[in-house]
Amino acid sequence: MSAPPSPTSPRRTLSRRRWRGTWSTGSAFLLPLKEVVLSPQVHPVNRGFNSIVEAAVHGTRYLWNRDPELRRLIDHHRSVVLRCGGPRELEALGLLDGFLGIPKGPAEEKGPA
């Protein structure tokens, strides 16, 4: 088994923690020793982007079994993207629909309002 990544390795995080722990039988027991806030900025939530990610996850599962509940979830996330997404999210929605073989609806053919 390989060693865990260094807790001080460079990452894009808002905080950095130092850990002390032990490894046994593939499990890690970690205790934080110190935590430092690197950036006090609050990042806004992008509902359109988050819905694209969720729709893509549901879409990969939908391709496997064509479950109507997954299709309903994809349609729900599509409606969120159409309301809250910007040009990037709308482009990603078009790519996802093409990958899944889902035709565009009337609201999508008009484009963003």
Stockholm file with secondary structure:
# STOCKHOLM 1.0

chainA/1-113         MSAPPSPTSPRRTLSRRRWRGTWSTGSAFLLPLKEVVLSPQVHPVNRGFNSIVEAAVHGTRYLWNRDPELRRLIDHHRSVVLRCGGPRELEALGLLDGFLGIPKGPAEEKGPA
#=GR chainA/1-113 SS CCCCCCTTSCCCCSEEEEEEEEEETTEEEEEEEEEEESCCCCCCCCHHHHHHHHHHHHHHHHHHHCCHHHHHHHHHHHHHHHHHCCHHHHHHHHHHHHHHTCCCCHHHHHCCC
#=GC SS_cons         CCCCCCTTSCCCCSEEEEEEEEEETTEEEEEEEEEEESCCCCCCCCHHHHHHHHHHHHHHHHHHHCCHHHHHHHHHHHHHHHHHCCHHHHHHHHHHHHHHTCCCCHHHHHCCC
//
